[in-house]
Amino acid sequence: MRFRFLPYPPGGGARGGGEDSIDSSQGAVDISLQDTESSDIKRENIVTVKAFVCRGRTLLMIRHENGRWDLPGGRMNIPEPIADTLRREVREELGVEIASADFDHPWVWCWEKQSTSRPLIQNIVGIGYLCELASDDFRPSPPEHIAHTWATAADLRTLNMHDGHRAGYLRWMELHGIA
């Protein structure tokens, strides 16, 4: 089965192949959903929700225990509503509530990640919202999250993070005039 995924805003997401790669020259995304029983390769379809929290020309990034940086957020527990996922993840990861989120204009990006250690392909759809936190008094939640930083676009290019995330976040910063 295949479906066509149209990112918002147009041209904002793309599909790539291999480990965390992305081809940002494509506007629409074709994702292949295969029957896992008839294939040696398992496929997972993942929806992840992220909070774009800005301060000036920087984004709030948190570092996971594995050393990788990312935006606050995480996987949706289906059938949990997307807004509830975002609120839950920010509360779990930063210990604060969201004061406001632009749920009318989500930022969507998509990529395919293939595992190098097992026969697994993940089709990942990321949905991001511009958010304001209810308090500046937040702290990453150990042991899963060990640090935070306010990152510029130049910082994002050098932080240890998934390439698919980096491309989507940099594109978001460009479109919002903070890159």
N, C-alpha and C positions, 0 to 999 in steps of 0.2 A: 504494500500500500504506500502511496506517496501523497503528500499534501504540499501545497504551496504556502509559504509563510511570508506575509508582507510586513516588513518592519515599519515601526513608527519612530521617528519621522522617516519619509521615503529616503531610501539609500543608506539608512542608519545601521543596517545589520547585514550579515552575510554568512555563507556556509563555507567552511574550509574542510580540509581533510588532514589526517595525521594528528599528532599530539598537539592539541591546543592551537591549531592554526586557523587563520581566518583570511578569506579573500574579500577585502572591502570594496572591490570593484563591482560587486553585484548588488542590486537593489532588493530583489526578492530572493527568497530562500526556498530551495527544494529540500525537503527532508524525507528520507526513505524510511518507512516503518515496515520492517520485515517480521514475518511470523517466526518467533524464536524457536519453535518446535521443529521447523523444517530447515534450520540453518545451524551450522557449527558456531557461528558468532552470535553472541547474545547482544541484544540492543536494549538500552534503557532510555526512556524519554523523561527528561527532568525539566521542571519549571522552577526557576530560582528568582527570588525577589530581592532587590537591592535598594538601599537608601543612598541617594546622592545628597550628602550634607556638605554645603559650601561655606567657606569663610573667605571672603575676598575672591582671589583667583586660585583657591586651593580646595581640594576635596579631602574629607575625613577618610582615612584609611586605617584599617586594623590589621595587625600581624597575628597570624595563626601560629599555633605551637609548632607547625611544620616549617615555619620560617617564611611562608608566603604571605603577601599582603593582599587585601581585598577590601571592598566596600562592606559596611555592615549589611547583613542580610543573610538569606539562606534558602534552602529548599522548601517548597510548598508541600504541606501535608494534605493531599487530596482527600476529602472535598473542602478543605479549609478555604475560605474566601481570600483573595489576593491581599486585600487591605489588612485582614487579620494576620496573615503571614508576615507582612512587613512590620506591623506593630509588635508581634511576638518576637521576631528575630532581633529587632533593635532593643527591645526590653531585655532579652536574654544576653545579648552581646555587649551592651553598653550600660545597662542598669537605669535607663531613663526612658521616658515616654516620648512619642512624636507629638510635637505641638501642631504641626501642619504638614500635609503632603499633597502634592499636585496629582490627584488621582484622575484628573481629566486628560492629562497629557503624559501617558507613560512613555518611557524610552525602552524600546525592545531591540535586542540583538540575539543572534543565534549562531551556534557553531557546533561542529561535530568533533568529538574527542575520541580517539582510539587508544585503548590501553595497550601498553607495550608488554605487560606482564600476564595478560589473560585475554581470551577471545571476547572482547567487550567493546561495543561502540556506544557512546552516549550522545544522544541528540539533546542539546541543552538550549533552552529558551530562557533568556534573562529578561526580566521586567524591572525597570528602575524608575524610581519616583524622586523628584526634587523634594527634599524634606527639611524641616526645621525641628530641632530637638527642643523639648520643653525646658531643658536645663543645660548649661555648659559644664555642669559638675557631673561628668560621666567618667567611667573607667572600664576598659576592656575586662571581660570576665575570665579570669584564669580558671583552669589551666588551658582551656581551648584558645583563648585570645590573650596575648601577652603584652601587646603594646599598641599605641596609636600614633599617628602623625597626620599633619595637614600637608598634603602633597600637591605640588604644582604639576603642570603637564610635563615639564622637564624631569621632575622626580619620578613620575609614572613610567617614563621610558627606561629608568634604571632600577626600579624596585623589583625584587624577586616576586613575580606574580605570573599567573597563567597568561600566555600570549593572547588568547581569545578574550579574556577580561580586559587586558591592556588596550587592545584595539577598540573595543566597544566603549571603554571609559574615555579614551582620548578623543574619539569621535564625538561623544556627548559633550566634552569640554569645548571642542571646536564649535559645535552648533550652538552652544550657550555663551560663546564669547569669552570664555575664561581660560582658553588654551594659550 
